[in-house]
Amino acid sequence: MTVQAPLILVVPSRDIETQSQILGLSLTERAALTAARYYGAEEVFALHLLAEHRARGVRFIPAVPSAIDRPVVLVDPLLLFDARLLRNLTINFEPPAVACDPVTLDPIGLARLLPEHLAWQSDEPLWGQVRAFLLRRQDARVAVVSAPYFLVRQAADIARAEQFLLRSAVHKGDDIVERTVVRPISRMVTAWTANLSVNPNVWTFLVVVFGVIATLLLFLPGSAGGGWSVLFLVAAALLSAVDGETARLAFRTSRCGGIFNYYATRGVVWLFFLGLTLSVRTVAPSLIGGILFLLFYPALVVRYDRFRHGRENNLSLIWRVERALRRNFSLHTVAMVAALASVAGIFRQTALAALPLCAAGSLVVLAGAFVRRMERRRIS
């Protein structure tokens, strides 16, 4: 039996223009899409809108439902949840329940009620009724929201809300270089490009294009080719972060898009190291190291994809090294090391040492996986 989605009503709690654009979507669209994604609804009702329209597969209806015959979710368009959406409620959010701040327990603009809990024909504002209903306590429950949120209380808060959304767009699987170096820059780029409504896959495609150009520039004579190659590689790493941020902020995340981004960035790393290997082919140790790394890296990528969200409790030195290599060896790390080497004027020399080291590091990861598999087989 299919569970019917609740009715979603978008109702402003304050006299603020909710059609103001914030990172490519209006306040109304952002709040409504959050609730619609969370509850699996395909339409929302918003009386304050002037015309019906669709956004991200959701139909926006400028009217009150003709028949209120199932649970109703009231959403304040001035309430913004982080880009990872609403996913953490400390209690089961079933009617009747009102979402409240975890510290003050004040209602914050999200409630799920049954039709009989509100006087729909009353002149009193709906959010006033919700607050009064919560104060009466009756059978209402307080749903303490642990997901980060931002409440727009005045028009001047919109700029701060934008910064809140940008900070929340960080992926939980980011490596240390991406968190500390790439994200502060990529957020500025995302803030500039978010209003262009560009499909995030376009940025991923550009990551591949820039990666190919970075590889080809390695073969230019002299030091200029290496310098330009590094610049294109850094641009690819930056756009890889912009891709994910744009997708999360614009409600365009998808499994296919995530897979495309993941393997595109790893493919750029493999291609770049192929270029490095071919560019130092006259040095035997580096050539052998590069060939070994190019052979090992696809298996390393598959292993990382399988275990990147897993928890590992073995804290021995070998497993610490293996985990650090597996989690932090990415396009962003490669781009930063290449940039630092280029600035220091030792890009080619660094490549000679990097290829054998990368081969040894990837061998450690794969050897660790093999030993662990053998241990599991022995125990079973």
Buried (B, 14 or more C-beta within 10 A) or exposed (E): EEEEBBBBBBBBBBEBEBEBBBBBBBBBBBBBBBBBBBBEBEBBBBEEBEEEEEBEEBBBBEEEBEEBEEBBBBBBBBBBBBBBBBEEBEEEBEBBBBBBBEEEEEBBBBBBBBBEBBEEEEEEEBBEBBBEBBEEEEEBBBBBBEBBBBBBEEEEBBEEBBEBBBBBBBBEEBBEBBEEBBBEBBBEBBBEBBEEEBBBBBBBBBBBBBBBBBBBBBEBEEEEBBBBBBBBBBBBBBBBBBBBBBBBBBBBBEEEBBEBBBBBBBBBBBBBBBBBBEBBEEBEEBBBBBBBBBEBBEEBBEBBEEBEEEEEEEEEEEBEBBBBBBBBBBBBBBBBBBBEBBEEEEBBEBBBBBBBEBBBBBBBBBEBBEEBEEEEEEEE
